[in-house]
Amino acid sequence: MILSGKRILLVIGGGIAAYKSLDLIRRLRERGATVRCVMTAAAQHFVTQLAVGALSADHVFTDLFDRQDEQDVGHIRLAREADLIVVAPATADLMAKLANGLAGDLASAVLLATDKPVLMAPAMNPKMWAHPATRRNHATLRRDGVGFVGPMQGEMAESGEAGEGRMAEPLEIVAAVEALLDDRPKPLAGRKIIVTSGPTHEPIDPVRYIANRSSGKQGHAIAAALAKLGADVRLVSGPVSIPDPAGVTTIHVERAEEMRDAVEGLLPADAAVFVAAVADWRTAGSANEKIKKVAGEGPPALQMVENPDILAGVGHHGSRPRLVVGFAAETRDLLKNARAKLDKKGADLIVANDVSHASGIGPAGVMGGDRNRVRIVSRTGVEDWPEMSKDEVAERLAALVAERLKAIDV
Ligand code: CTP
């Protein structure tokens, strides 16, 4: 438990997203952290001191000039007696204050006085986030070493406006906190690793496309697990409905050809893991106009052409990463087919999963579900892993990648 015994100082800024900070307190505490809270004056318009105090089980600090508080703890001690300061929601105002060294209230004084890492979870109207002043402050704060999680795309609670500015969800903030406080060894530090994930969408016309059932869960979990071990992960993701993993640079694509271009543009790399369920075929030239039904003509004949094999392209590339990992979804002759793919695709490892059984697809199956049972096929043998969650498969695979890269080095 990374957060066990860690002391978090949570600065709650004044924004409607402050209601999510209440849940954040709970999530941090259930992972073993102690949470002490500072609220700005504006924050108290959105959530009450009573709620924050009850959830944190501690005194709530609000006033720089409170005689009792300054005598008992004081803003300097508040700033130092923490392992990490989290600002959530981080308003445009709080960002501007810290970027410019202002310290006229307790929250900003604490942020200026601290010698501990600071993580901000911005939340504001998309226009405020896009304003040149906020852009400047964000850049300054990043240069000064402040960490950020979000903001995310989404609809604003107050105005219904959509855009970038929604605060990261409590669990995304927790993941960012854990990443910052994780002092376990980082065996993949300094390694650049490419991961592909999700399906591809191959257009038929402007409104229709060919797709598959991949959810991106396994690929995204692998990207996150590699990042946790310190790798510089570049995730190339097809269209999925799950969030970008924390600590990972994510590039969004739609079609197989776009995925291939993005992946090859990222070379050279130390390793590449191909988890995406790339469509094997696309239509030969998608129509520019929506294909209409014409009475008496029957359905259109879709002519298909083969998509590039991205894994094989990288596996046989001049700047081939030293470790190339592919996946194989098979319905029969699992091991035979997986072994054949090692050579055909130029891979060092194939993670093979059996999608033959009836539960292979859907919420309980491999495609779309949360669990997976895989075998790791290499030129020297096969490792059978028991059924486990996709997160556990990801962690074990990340550890295996670290081990393999280390073995290649020596
Ligand atoms: N893959 C890829 N580009 C493609 C097709 C597949 O990069 N155009 C990668 C997948 O990400 C996966 C591996 O190749 O890592 C195996 O994909 P799979 O669909 O199992 O194999 P295919 O090559 O499509 O072979 P087949 O459908 O004949 O089993």
Residues whose N, C-alpha, C, O or C-beta is under 5 A from the ligand:
A	BS01	CTP	F274 V275 A276 A277 V278 A279 D280 N307 P308 D309 I310 L311 G326 F327 A328 A329
